[in-house]
Amino acid sequence: MKFLIQAIIFGILNIFSTRSPELSVVLCVVEYIIVYYLLIRRKTFKAFLYYVLFTSVSLEMDAFIYGLDEPPFVRYGFFNFPGIYDWAYNLTTVVFFARVYKMNFDFENEDIRKLIQWMKLLLLTGSISIAVGVCLNDNNIVDTGLFPKLAISTAMRFSFLFMFFYICAVFAFDKEVRNKLFVYTKYILLSVAVSSLIGLLMGFRGKYGNWSDDIILSSMIFAYTPCLLLFYKKENPNSYIYLFAAIAVFVASFYHPSNIGSKWYLIISGSLFAFLYSALNIRSWKQGLLLLVGILYLIPIVGASVTLLFQSNEFNSWKVMQAFGVLNVFSYSDFESWFNSLDNSAQFRFDEIFNITIEYMNKPMYLIFGKGFGGTTLHYTNFELLDWNADASFTQEQIKHQIFYSMHETTSTIYLRHGLFGLAFMFFIIKMLFKRLNQNPWAMFGLLWFIFFWGWCVSFRLGALAFILAIAYNPSEDSVYEHNKDKD
């Protein structure tokens, strides 16, 4: 419980730091002192817990704090250390990786071993593919000056994610440590819900571009808070706190939208599906598919009801219909009618996949392993309402050179960088997590991270930890519902 209280305090302080440059500096320095003090004392696991905590409660993106306005001051934090910026965070990740890698660890869990092998192959093929692209000056990537900076930065982000996976997998191997991770990860997610609601009551608000200046001010992993529902179990009185927290954040979002827009309602739907999947003890894929179809048929009804409820909040109404419109496939007779009914943002994401596919049709040599780290696509389609040159769509650098590399979803990102091999990797991951849905709540938590937030903000990595916990979970040894005492 001590760790939970500390997590809430750090969560609140990070929210306060959005209005105080002095606090942002002090808080940043204190967080790194704690992590490195524990590392020096050889308390590696405890240092890692605080590293994950500070990663999770830090408000990474100014765009959801100040909108598209210029920030009033340089805000420092766990991802922006004074003078060396994000290098402090990246270096810390390397330090943890070096500390555990020298153990020469041999993973006994077959699925974790396969995951590590997949990641190594993606790193290898992604590096080879971009090297080929550079040699051929694919889409004039060399002439534009984007290489080598783009390739190096993209490869480094993937490498740091691989390191994080490896660190989590090593800690999750030991039964005692793994059960501590179950508890502390729940505490971190709960602390984000509590600190964000406290900040809301104290008048702190965030912005969503120029569309809303009344969203919940929180770290990015507030997106996962509907997953708190998955930690509720009627037989365990201690788990009621997770149910109440999940309900509280959902009700709060009626009046103050989440910082992830339409994905918020998809995550709520996914959490509800996983909760019912486990509660009903579904064992076959046919039963699971029936439940999923049932939820999808209810989507239009839910969407219409929530829209009426949100009449006073135009932004919320827009995002609800944006989310549910994508899933409302059963109300249309053909693909074209359904696609034309979608919101512009949803159409845009499908359009990215269309353009990547056309890119591969024109250059089939890249189809198997993709364009690699820093790989790009041209814009081929010409949908009237989809403007790839809009400021909110891509960076000015991409618009200037008319080559695009920052995709908006996991599927398009992996598809562009890793081709069909990457899509096979996605199938492997989704299948592996889906078959664990009725075993432990971490499966849906990790699945939501993978589907929506792979390759996005670093502060989402609590979902990557949940991903590893879902794979490492052993039904005969572990219990995610026990509240172990935090002795450390």
Secondary structure, 3 states (H helix, E strand, C coil): CHHHHHHHHHHHHHHHHHHCHHHHHHHHHHHHHHHHHHHHCCCHHHHHHHHHHHHHHCCCCCHHHHCCCCCCCCCCECCEECCCECHHHHHHHHHHHHHHHCCCCCCCCHHHHHHHHHHHHHHHHHHHHHHHHHHCCHHHCCCCCCCCHHHHHHHHHHHHHHHHHHHHHHHHHCHHHHHHHHHHHHHHHHHHHHHHHHHHHCCCEEEECCCEEEEECCCHHHHHHHHHHHHCCCCCHHHHHHHHHHHHHHHHHHHCCCCCCCHHHHHHHHHHHHHHHHHCCCCCHHHHHHHHHHHHHHHHHHHHHHHHHCCCCHHHHHHHHHHHHHHCHHHCCCHHHHHHHCCHHHHHHHHHHHHHHHHHHHCHHHCCCCCCCCCCECCCCCCCCCCCCCCCCCCHHHHHHCCECCCCCHHHHHHHHHHHHHHHHHHHHHHHHHCCCCCCCHHHHHHHHHHHHCCCCHHHHHHHHHHHHHHHCCCCCCCCCCCCCCCC
